[in-house]
Amino acid sequence: MKIDDFLSELKWRNVYKVAVAYAVVAWLTIQAASIFLPAFNAPQWAMKILVHV
């Protein structure tokens, strides 16, 4: 399979859009957790679990 065929197949299957959406949701989740977890006096390991999962 040629690289051009592979990249066009990824584009046709919307892999790029899903990857960007996944990254945005992950970033927003971590940002929200960094605000809300300390506000609720959550232990430090709660943020570590969220970031590593």
PDBQT receptor file of N, H, CA, C and O in Angstrom, charges set to zero:
ATOM      1  N   MET A   1       0.852  -1.184   0.000  1.00  0.00    +0.000 N 
ATOM      2  CA  MET A   1       0.000   0.000   0.000  1.00  0.00    +0.000 C 
ATOM      3  C   MET A   1       0.897   1.246   0.000  1.00  0.00    +0.000 C 
ATOM      4  O   MET A   1       1.840   1.352   0.784  1.00  0.00    +0.000 OA
ATOM      5  N   LYS A   2       0.590   2.143  -0.861  1.00  0.00    +0.000 N 
ATOM      6  H   LYS A   2      -0.176   2.057  -1.498  1.00  0.00    +0.000 HD
ATOM      7  CA  LYS A   2       1.351   3.374  -0.942  1.00  0.00    +0.000 C 
ATOM      8  C   LYS A   2       0.956   4.302   0.208  1.00  0.00    +0.000 C 
ATOM      9  O   LYS A   2      -0.152   4.213   0.735  1.00  0.00    +0.000 OA
ATOM     10  N   ILE A   3       1.853   5.169   0.580  1.00  0.00    +0.000 N 
ATOM     11  H   ILE A   3       2.753   5.241   0.152  1.00  0.00    +0.000 HD
ATOM     12  CA  ILE A   3       1.600   6.090   1.689  1.00  0.00    +0.000 C 
ATOM     13  C   ILE A   3       0.472   7.059   1.352  1.00  0.00    +0.000 C 
ATOM     14  O   ILE A   3      -0.300   7.445   2.229  1.00  0.00    +0.000 OA
ATOM     15  N   ASP A   4       0.374   7.453   0.076  1.00  0.00    +0.000 N 
ATOM     16  H   ASP A   4       1.001   7.139  -0.637  1.00  0.00    +0.000 HD
ATOM     17  CA  ASP A   4      -0.705   8.354  -0.334  1.00  0.00    +0.000 C 
ATOM     18  C   ASP A   4      -2.066   7.681  -0.199  1.00  0.00    +0.000 C 
ATOM     19  O   ASP A   4      -3.042   8.311   0.209  1.00  0.00    +0.000 OA
ATOM     20  N   ASP A   5      -2.120   6.403  -0.543  1.00  0.00    +0.000 N 
ATOM     21  H   ASP A   5      -1.327   5.892  -0.874  1.00  0.00    +0.000 HD
ATOM     22  CA  ASP A   5      -3.366   5.652  -0.383  1.00  0.00    +0.000 C 
ATOM     23  C   ASP A   5      -3.731   5.527   1.100  1.00  0.00    +0.000 C 
ATOM     24  O   ASP A   5      -4.894   5.656   1.481  1.00  0.00    +0.000 OA
ATOM     25  N   PHE A   6      -2.729   5.277   1.907  1.00  0.00    +0.000 N 
ATOM     26  H   PHE A   6      -1.784   5.172   1.597  1.00  0.00    +0.000 HD
ATOM     27  CA  PHE A   6      -2.958   5.134   3.346  1.00  0.00    +0.000 C 
ATOM     28  C   PHE A   6      -3.481   6.432   3.944  1.00  0.00    +0.000 C 
ATOM     29  O   PHE A   6      -4.442   6.416   4.714  1.00  0.00    +0.000 OA
ATOM     30  N   LEU A   7      -2.861   7.553   3.601  1.00  0.00    +0.000 N 
ATOM     31  H   LEU A   7      -2.080   7.567   2.976  1.00  0.00    +0.000 HD
ATOM     32  CA  LEU A   7      -3.294   8.843   4.138  1.00  0.00    +0.000 C 
ATOM     33  C   LEU A   7      -4.679   9.230   3.642  1.00  0.00    +0.000 C 
ATOM     34  O   LEU A   7      -5.463   9.814   4.390  1.00  0.00    +0.000 OA
ATOM     35  N   SER A   8      -4.987   8.914   2.399  1.00  0.00    +0.000 N 
ATOM     36  H   SER A   8      -4.350   8.440   1.791  1.00  0.00    +0.000 HD
ATOM     37  CA  SER A   8      -6.326   9.225   1.892  1.00  0.00    +0.000 C 
ATOM     38  C   SER A   8      -7.375   8.333   2.561  1.00  0.00    +0.000 C 
ATOM     39  O   SER A   8      -8.508   8.766   2.770  1.00  0.00    +0.000 OA
ATOM     40  N   GLU A   9      -7.014   7.110   2.893  1.00  0.00    +0.000 N 
ATOM     41  H   GLU A   9      -6.094   6.757   2.723  1.00  0.00    +0.000 HD
ATOM     42  CA  GLU A   9      -7.935   6.221   3.607  1.00  0.00    +0.000 C 
ATOM     43  C   GLU A   9      -8.200   6.750   5.018  1.00  0.00    +0.000 C 
ATOM     44  O   GLU A   9      -9.333   6.703   5.496  1.00  0.00    +0.000 OA
ATOM     45  N   LEU A  10      -7.162   7.251   5.680  1.00  0.00    +0.000 N 
ATOM     46  H   LEU A  10      -6.242   7.289   5.292  1.00  0.00    +0.000 HD
ATOM     47  CA  LEU A  10      -7.350   7.855   7.005  1.00  0.00    +0.000 C 
ATOM     48  C   LEU A  10      -8.274   9.064   6.922  1.00  0.00    +0.000 C 
ATOM     49  O   LEU A  10      -9.135   9.259   7.780  1.00  0.00    +0.000 OA
ATOM     50  N   LYS A  11      -8.091   9.859   5.898  1.00  0.00    +0.000 N 
ATOM     51  H   LYS A  11      -7.392   9.701   5.201  1.00  0.00    +0.000 HD
ATOM     52  CA  LYS A  11      -8.944  11.038   5.724  1.00  0.00    +0.000 C 
ATOM     53  C   LYS A  11     -10.381  10.625   5.430  1.00  0.00    +0.000 C 
ATOM     54  O   LYS A  11     -11.317  11.222   5.962  1.00  0.00    +0.000 OA
ATOM     55  N   TRP A  12     -10.562   9.624   4.600  1.00  0.00    +0.000 N 
ATOM     56  H   TRP A  12      -9.802   9.139   4.168  1.00  0.00    +0.000 HD
ATOM     57  CA  TRP A  12     -11.900   9.158   4.235  1.00  0.00    +0.000 C 
ATOM     58  C   TRP A  12     -12.636   8.595   5.450  1.00  0.00    +0.000 C 
ATOM     59  O   TRP A  12     -13.855   8.738   5.556  1.00  0.00    +0.000 OA
ATOM     60  N   ARG A  13     -11.913   7.963   6.360  1.00  0.00    +0.000 N 
ATOM     61  H   ARG A  13     -10.923   7.846   6.274  1.00  0.00    +0.000 HD
ATOM     62  CA  ARG A  13     -12.528   7.385   7.554  1.00  0.00    +0.000 C 
ATOM     63  C   ARG A  13     -12.602   8.367   8.720  1.00  0.00    +0.000 C 
ATOM     64  O   ARG A  13     -12.962   7.969   9.828  1.00  0.00    +0.000 OA
ATOM     65  N   ASN A  14     -12.276   9.615   8.505  1.00  0.00    +0.000 N 
ATOM     66  H   ASN A  14     -11.983   9.939   7.605  1.00  0.00    +0.000 HD
ATOM     67  CA  ASN A  14     -12.344  10.683   9.508  1.00  0.00    +0.000 C 
ATOM     68  C   ASN A  14     -11.471  10.418  10.730  1.00  0.00    +0.000 C 
ATOM     69  O   ASN A  14     -11.828  10.811  11.841  1.00  0.00    +0.000 OA
ATOM     70  N   VAL A  15     -10.357   9.771  10.540  1.00  0.00    +0.000 N 
ATOM     71  H   VAL A  15     -10.068   9.452   9.637  1.00  0.00    +0.000 HD
ATOM     72  CA  VAL A  15      -9.455   9.475  11.650  1.00  0.00    +0.000 C 
ATOM     73  C   VAL A  15      -8.865  10.766  12.198  1.00  0.00    +0.000 C 
ATOM     74  O   VAL A  15      -8.682  10.896  13.408  1.00  0.00    +0.000 OA
ATOM     75  N   TYR A  16      -8.569  11.709  11.336  1.00  0.00    +0.000 N 
ATOM     76  H   TYR A  16      -8.718  11.604  10.352  1.00  0.00    +0.000 HD
ATOM     77  CA  TYR A  16      -7.992  12.974  11.779  1.00  0.00    +0.000 C 
ATOM     78  C   TYR A  16      -8.960  13.726  12.687  1.00  0.00    +0.000 C 
ATOM     79  O   TYR A  16      -8.558  14.239  13.732  1.00  0.00    +0.000 OA
ATOM     80  N   LYS A  17     -10.218  13.795  12.299  1.00  0.00    +0.000 N 
ATOM     81  H   LYS A  17     -10.544  13.378  11.451  1.00  0.00    +0.000 HD
ATOM     82  CA  LYS A  17     -11.214  14.512  13.102  1.00  0.00    +0.000 C 
ATOM     83  C   LYS A  17     -11.396  13.862  14.464  1.00  0.00    +0.000 C 
ATOM     84  O   LYS A  17     -11.501  14.556  15.475  1.00  0.00    +0.000 OA
ATOM     85  N   VAL A  18     -11.433  12.559  14.498  1.00  0.00    +0.000 N 
ATOM     86  H   VAL A  18     -11.348  11.995  13.676  1.00  0.00    +0.000 HD
ATOM     87  CA  VAL A  18     -11.607  11.842  15.758  1.00  0.00    +0.000 C 
ATOM     88  C   VAL A  18     -10.394  12.045  16.657  1.00  0.00    +0.000 C 
ATOM     89  O   VAL A  18     -10.549  12.213  17.866  1.00  0.00    +0.000 OA
ATOM     90  N   ALA A  19      -9.209  12.032  16.100  1.00  0.00    +0.000 N 
ATOM     91  H   ALA A  19      -9.083  11.896  15.117  1.00  0.00    +0.000 HD
ATOM     92  CA  ALA A  19      -7.990  12.236  16.889  1.00  0.00    +0.000 C 
ATOM     93  C   ALA A  19      -7.960  13.634  17.488  1.00  0.00    +0.000 C 
ATOM     94  O   ALA A  19      -7.590  13.801  18.650  1.00  0.00    +0.000 OA
ATOM     95  N   VAL A  20      -8.344  14.632  16.714  1.00  0.00    +0.000 N 
ATOM     96  H   VAL A  20      -8.645  14.496  15.771  1.00  0.00    +0.000 HD
ATOM     97  CA  VAL A  20      -8.374  16.004  17.221  1.00  0.00    +0.000 C 
ATOM     98  C   VAL A  20      -9.445  16.142  18.298  1.00  0.00    +0.000 C 
ATOM     99  O   VAL A  20      -9.207  16.775  19.326  1.00  0.00    +0.000 OA
ATOM    100  N   ALA A  21     -10.603  15.568  18.079  1.00  0.00    +0.000 N 
ATOM    101  H   ALA A  21     -10.797  15.053  17.243  1.00  0.00    +0.000 HD
ATOM    102  CA  ALA A  21     -11.680  15.627  19.080  1.00  0.00    +0.000 C 
ATOM    103  C   ALA A  21     -11.253  14.936  20.365  1.00  0.00    +0.000 C 
ATOM    104  O   ALA A  21     -11.533  15.437  21.453  1.00  0.00    +0.000 OA
ATOM    105  N   TYR A  22     -10.584  13.801  20.262  1.00  0.00    +0.000 N 
ATOM    106  H   TYR A  22     -10.356  13.393  19.377  1.00  0.00    +0.000 HD
ATOM    107  CA  TYR A  22     -10.110  13.079  21.436  1.00  0.00    +0.000 C 
ATOM    108  C   TYR A  22      -9.106  13.931  22.217  1.00  0.00    +0.000 C 
ATOM    109  O   TYR A  22      -9.178  14.001  23.444  1.00  0.00    +0.000 OA
ATOM    110  N   ALA A  23      -8.185  14.567  21.525  1.00  0.00    +0.000 N 
ATOM    111  H   ALA A  23      -8.126  14.509  20.528  1.00  0.00    +0.000 HD
ATOM    112  CA  ALA A  23      -7.183  15.404  22.182  1.00  0.00    +0.000 C 
ATOM    113  C   ALA A  23      -7.826  16.598  22.874  1.00  0.00    +0.000 C 
ATOM    114  O   ALA A  23      -7.428  16.955  23.983  1.00  0.00    +0.000 OA
ATOM    115  N   VAL A  24      -8.808  17.219  22.239  1.00  0.00    +0.000 N 
ATOM    116  H   VAL A  24      -9.130  16.930  21.338  1.00  0.00    +0.000 HD
ATOM    117  CA  VAL A  24      -9.484  18.374  22.836  1.00  0.00    +0.000 C 
ATOM    118  C   VAL A  24     -10.258  17.964  24.088  1.00  0.00    +0.000 C 
ATOM    119  O   VAL A  24     -10.201  18.655  25.105  1.00  0.00    +0.000 OA
ATOM    120  N   VAL A  25     -10.971  16.857  24.022  1.00  0.00    +0.000 N 
ATOM    121  H   VAL A  25     -11.017  16.295  23.196  1.00  0.00    +0.000 HD
ATOM    122  CA  VAL A  25     -11.736  16.393  25.183  1.00  0.00    +0.000 C 
ATOM    123  C   VAL A  25     -10.801  16.006  26.322  1.00  0.00    +0.000 C 
ATOM    124  O   VAL A  25     -11.088  16.308  27.480  1.00  0.00    +0.000 OA
ATOM    125  N   ALA A  26      -9.704  15.354  26.017  1.00  0.00    +0.000 N 
ATOM    126  H   ALA A  26      -9.471  15.109  25.076  1.00  0.00    +0.000 HD
ATOM    127  CA  ALA A  26      -8.737  14.982  27.055  1.00  0.00    +0.000 C 
ATOM    128  C   ALA A  26      -8.150  16.230  27.701  1.00  0.00    +0.000 C 
ATOM    129  O   ALA A  26      -8.022  16.287  28.924  1.00  0.00    +0.000 OA
ATOM    130  N   TRP A  27      -7.794  17.223  26.905  1.00  0.00    +0.000 N 
ATOM    131  H   TRP A  27      -7.898  17.177  25.912  1.00  0.00    +0.000 HD
ATOM    132  CA  TRP A  27      -7.231  18.465  27.446  1.00  0.00    +0.000 C 
ATOM    133  C   TRP A  27      -8.246  19.190  28.329  1.00  0.00    +0.000 C 
ATOM    134  O   TRP A  27      -7.900  19.667  29.410  1.00  0.00    +0.000 OA
ATOM    135  N   LEU A  28      -9.490  19.275  27.873  1.00  0.00    +0.000 N 
ATOM    136  H   LEU A  28      -9.771  18.887  26.995  1.00  0.00    +0.000 HD
ATOM    137  CA  LEU A  28     -10.529  19.930  28.670  1.00  0.00    +0.000 C 
ATOM    138  C   LEU A  28     -10.795  19.194  29.976  1.00  0.00    +0.000 C 
ATOM    139  O   LEU A  28     -11.025  19.826  31.008  1.00  0.00    +0.000 OA
ATOM    140  N   THR A  29     -10.767  17.879  29.942  1.00  0.00    +0.000 N 
ATOM    141  H   THR A  29     -10.580  17.366  29.104  1.00  0.00    +0.000 HD
ATOM    142  CA  THR A  29     -10.976  17.091  31.154  1.00  0.00    +0.000 C 
ATOM    143  C   THR A  29      -9.877  17.341  32.172  1.00  0.00    +0.000 C 
ATOM    144  O   THR A  29     -10.155  17.503  33.360  1.00  0.00    +0.000 OA
ATOM    145  N   ILE A  30      -8.643  17.374  31.721  1.00  0.00    +0.000 N 
ATOM    146  H   ILE A  30      -8.417  17.242  30.756  1.00  0.00    +0.000 HD
ATOM    147  CA  ILE A  30      -7.521  17.622  32.634  1.00  0.00    +0.000 C 
ATOM    148  C   ILE A  30      -7.583  19.046  33.174  1.00  0.00    +0.000 C 
ATOM    149  O   ILE A  30      -7.294  19.271  34.349  1.00  0.00    +0.000 OA
ATOM    150  N   GLN A  31      -7.953  20.001  32.342  1.00  0.00    +0.000 N 
ATOM    151  H   GLN A  31      -8.189  19.818  31.387  1.00  0.00    +0.000 HD
ATOM    152  CA  GLN A  31      -8.059  21.382  32.804  1.00  0.00    +0.000 C 
ATOM    153  C   GLN A  31      -9.156  21.517  33.858  1.00  0.00    +0.000 C 
ATOM    154  O   GLN A  31      -8.954  22.175  34.879  1.00  0.00    +0.000 OA
ATOM    155  N   ALA A  32     -10.295  20.911  33.625  1.00  0.00    +0.000 N 
ATOM    156  H   ALA A  32     -10.459  20.376  32.796  1.00  0.00    +0.000 HD
ATOM    157  CA  ALA A  32     -11.391  20.974  34.588  1.00  0.00    +0.000 C 
ATOM    158  C   ALA A  32     -11.010  20.276  35.887  1.00  0.00    +0.000 C 
ATOM    159  O   ALA A  32     -11.323  20.771  36.970  1.00  0.00    +0.000 OA
ATOM    160  N   ALA A  33     -10.344  19.144  35.790  1.00  0.00    +0.000 N 
ATOM    161  H   ALA A  33     -10.089  18.742  34.911  1.00  0.00    +0.000 HD
ATOM    162  CA  ALA A  33      -9.929  18.420  36.994  1.00  0.00    +0.000 C 
ATOM    163  C   ALA A  33      -8.922  19.219  37.802  1.00  0.00    +0.000 C 
ATOM    164  O   ALA A  33      -8.946  19.180  39.032  1.00  0.00    +0.000 OA
ATOM    165  N   SER A  34      -8.042  19.941  37.131  1.00  0.00    +0.000 N 
ATOM    166  H   SER A  34      -8.023  19.973  36.132  1.00  0.00    +0.000 HD
ATOM    167  CA  SER A  34      -7.049  20.733  37.861  1.00  0.00    +0.000 C 
ATOM    168  C   SER A  34      -7.702  21.889  38.608  1.00  0.00    +0.000 C 
ATOM    169  O   SER A  34      -7.116  22.422  39.550  1.00  0.00    +0.000 OA
ATOM    170  N   ILE A  35      -8.890  22.279  38.208  1.00  0.00    +0.000 N 
ATOM    171  H   ILE A  35      -9.366  21.847  37.443  1.00  0.00    +0.000 HD
ATOM    172  CA  ILE A  35      -9.630  23.326  38.920  1.00  0.00    +0.000 C 
ATOM    173  C   ILE A  35     -10.502  22.729  40.021  1.00  0.00    +0.000 C 
ATOM    174  O   ILE A  35     -10.502  23.209  41.154  1.00  0.00    +0.000 OA
ATOM    175  N   PHE A  36     -11.248  21.670  39.674  1.00  0.00    +0.000 N 
ATOM    176  H   PHE A  36     -11.248  21.280  38.753  1.00  0.00    +0.000 HD
ATOM    177  CA  PHE A  36     -12.261  21.156  40.594  1.00  0.00    +0.000 C 
ATOM    178  C   PHE A  36     -11.726  20.211  41.664  1.00  0.00    +0.000 C 
ATOM    179  O   PHE A  36     -12.252  20.198  42.777  1.00  0.00    +0.000 OA
ATOM    180  N   LEU A  37     -10.709  19.426  41.366  1.00  0.00    +0.000 N 
ATOM    181  H   LEU A  37     -10.282  19.436  40.462  1.00  0.00    +0.000 HD
ATOM    182  CA  LEU A  37     -10.207  18.490  42.376  1.00  0.00    +0.000 C 
ATOM    183  C   LEU A  37      -9.654  19.202  43.606  1.00  0.00    +0.000 C 
ATOM    184  O   LEU A  37      -9.984  18.798  44.721  1.00  0.00    +0.000 OA
ATOM    185  N   PRO A  38      -8.837  20.232  43.464  1.00  0.00    +0.000 N 
ATOM    186  CA  PRO A  38      -8.390  20.938  44.673  1.00  0.00    +0.000 C 
ATOM    187  C   PRO A  38      -9.537  21.638  45.405  1.00  0.00    +0.000 C 
ATOM    188  O   PRO A  38      -9.502  21.761  46.630  1.00  0.00    +0.000 OA
ATOM    189  N   ALA A  39     -10.533  22.088  44.682  1.00  0.00    +0.000 N 
ATOM    190  H   ALA A  39     -10.561  21.987  43.687  1.00  0.00    +0.000 HD
ATOM    191  CA  ALA A  39     -11.665  22.768  45.313  1.00  0.00    +0.000 C 
ATOM    192  C   ALA A  39     -12.445  21.820  46.213  1.00  0.00    +0.000 C 
ATOM    193  O   ALA A  39     -13.022  22.246  47.214  1.00  0.00    +0.000 OA
ATOM    194  N   PHE A  40     -12.466  20.544  45.866  1.00  0.00    +0.000 N 
ATOM    195  H   PHE A  40     -11.997  20.197  45.054  1.00  0.00    +0.000 HD
ATOM    196  CA  PHE A  40     -13.162  19.549  46.672  1.00  0.00    +0.000 C 
ATOM    197  C   PHE A  40     -12.222  18.788  47.601  1.00  0.00    +0.000 C 
ATOM    198  O   PHE A  40     -12.599  17.757  48.157  1.00  0.00    +0.000 OA
ATOM    199  N   ASN A  41     -11.007  19.288  47.770  1.00  0.00    +0.000 N 
ATOM    200  H   ASN A  41     -10.701  20.126  47.318  1.00  0.00    +0.000 HD
ATOM    201  CA  ASN A  41      -9.998  18.670  48.639  1.00  0.00    +0.000 C 
ATOM    202  C   ASN A  41      -9.742  17.204  48.285  1.00  0.00    +0.000 C 
ATOM    203  O   ASN A  41      -9.583  16.358  49.165  1.00  0.00    +0.000 OA
ATOM    204  N   ALA A  42      -9.708  16.927  47.016  1.00  0.00    +0.000 N 
ATOM    205  H   ALA A  42      -9.838  17.614  46.301  1.00  0.00    +0.000 HD
ATOM    206  CA  ALA A  42      -9.411  15.562  46.562  1.00  0.00    +0.000 C 
ATOM    207  C   ALA A  42      -7.936  15.274  46.816  1.00  0.00    +0.000 C 
ATOM    208  O   ALA A  42      -7.106  16.180  46.749  1.00  0.00    +0.000 OA
ATOM    209  N   PRO A  43      -7.608  14.022  47.105  1.00  0.00    +0.000 N 
ATOM    210  CA  PRO A  43      -6.194  13.685  47.322  1.00  0.00    +0.000 C 
ATOM    211  C   PRO A  43      -5.392  13.838  46.023  1.00  0.00    +0.000 C 
ATOM    212  O   PRO A  43      -5.947  13.838  44.924  1.00  0.00    +0.000 OA
ATOM    213  N   GLN A  44      -4.093  13.966  46.183  1.00  0.00    +0.000 N 
ATOM    214  H   GLN A  44      -3.642  13.966  47.076  1.00  0.00    +0.000 HD
ATOM    215  CA  GLN A  44      -3.204  14.177  45.039  1.00  0.00    +0.000 C 
ATOM    216  C   GLN A  44      -3.246  13.001  44.061  1.00  0.00    +0.000 C 
ATOM    217  O   GLN A  44      -3.087  13.197  42.856  1.00  0.00    +0.000 OA
ATOM    218  N   TRP A  45      -3.455  11.802  44.558  1.00  0.00    +0.000 N 
ATOM    219  H   TRP A  45      -3.584  11.643  45.537  1.00  0.00    +0.000 HD
ATOM    220  CA  TRP A  45      -3.453  10.638  43.669  1.00  0.00    +0.000 C 
ATOM    221  C   TRP A  45      -4.644  10.649  42.721  1.00  0.00    +0.000 C 
ATOM    222  O   TRP A  45      -4.606   9.973  41.693  1.00  0.00    +0.000 OA
ATOM    223  N   ALA A  46      -5.683  11.384  43.027  1.00  0.00    +0.000 N 
ATOM    224  H   ALA A  46      -5.714  11.934  43.862  1.00  0.00    +0.000 HD
ATOM    225  CA  ALA A  46      -6.852  11.445  42.128  1.00  0.00    +0.000 C 
ATOM    226  C   ALA A  46      -6.465  12.101  40.796  1.00  0.00    +0.000 C 
ATOM    227  O   ALA A  46      -6.870  11.631  39.733  1.00  0.00    +0.000 OA
ATOM    228  N   MET A  47      -5.699  13.163  40.853  1.00  0.00    +0.000 N 
ATOM    229  H   MET A  47      -5.370  13.545  41.717  1.00  0.00    +0.000 HD
ATOM    230  CA  MET A  47      -5.258  13.832  39.619  1.00  0.00    +0.000 C 
ATOM    231  C   MET A  47      -4.278  12.933  38.858  1.00  0.00    +0.000 C 
ATOM    232  O   MET A  47      -4.311  12.865  37.630  1.00  0.00    +0.000 OA
ATOM    233  N   LYS A  48      -3.413  12.249  39.598  1.00  0.00    +0.000 N 
ATOM    234  H   LYS A  48      -3.387  12.304  40.596  1.00  0.00    +0.000 HD
ATOM    235  CA  LYS A  48      -2.459  11.350  38.926  1.00  0.00    +0.000 C 
ATOM    236  C   LYS A  48      -3.198  10.248  38.189  1.00  0.00    +0.000 C 
ATOM    237  O   LYS A  48      -2.822   9.901  37.069  1.00  0.00    +0.000 OA
ATOM    238  N   ILE A  49      -4.229   9.698  38.783  1.00  0.00    +0.000 N 
ATOM    239  H   ILE A  49      -4.534   9.981  39.693  1.00  0.00    +0.000 HD
ATOM    240  CA  ILE A  49      -4.996   8.643  38.127  1.00  0.00    +0.000 C 
ATOM    241  C   ILE A  49      -5.676   9.186  36.874  1.00  0.00    +0.000 C 
ATOM    242  O   ILE A  49      -5.685   8.529  35.832  1.00  0.00    +0.000 OA
ATOM    243  N   LEU A  50      -6.239  10.371  36.976  1.00  0.00    +0.000 N 
ATOM    244  H   LEU A  50      -6.232  10.905  37.821  1.00  0.00    +0.000 HD
ATOM    245  CA  LEU A  50      -6.925  10.960  35.836  1.00  0.00    +0.000 C 
ATOM    246  C   LEU A  50      -5.968  11.221  34.679  1.00  0.00    +0.000 C 
ATOM    247  O   LEU A  50      -6.307  10.964  33.524  1.00  0.00    +0.000 OA
ATOM    248  N   VAL A  51      -4.796  11.720  34.973  1.00  0.00    +0.000 N 
ATOM    249  H   VAL A  51      -4.520  11.929  35.911  1.00  0.00    +0.000 HD
ATOM    250  CA  VAL A  51      -3.840  12.047  33.912  1.00  0.00    +0.000 C 
ATOM    251  C   VAL A  51      -3.243  10.787  33.288  1.00  0.00    +0.000 C 
ATOM    252  O   VAL A  51      -2.989  10.758  32.084  1.00  0.00    +0.000 OA
ATOM    253  N   HIS A  52      -3.018   9.760  34.079  1.00  0.00    +0.000 N 
ATOM    254  H   HIS A  52      -3.224   9.784  35.057  1.00  0.00    +0.000 HD
ATOM    255  CA  HIS A  52      -2.371   8.548  33.567  1.00  0.00    +0.000 C 
ATOM    256  C   HIS A  52      -3.335   7.598  32.876  1.00  0.00    +0.000 C 
ATOM    257  O   HIS A  52      -2.899   6.660  32.208  1.00  0.00    +0.000 OA
ATOM    258  N   VAL A  53      -4.607   7.817  33.020  1.00  0.00    +0.000 N 
ATOM    259  H   VAL A  53      -4.961   8.579  33.562  1.00  0.00    +0.000 HD
ATOM    260  CA  VAL A  53      -5.573   6.930  32.363  1.00  0.00    +0.000 C 
ATOM    261  C   VAL A  53      -5.886   7.529  31.047  1.00  0.00    +0.000 C 
ATOM    262  O   VAL A  53      -6.681   6.973  30.290  1.00  0.00    +0.000 OA
TER     263      VAL A  53
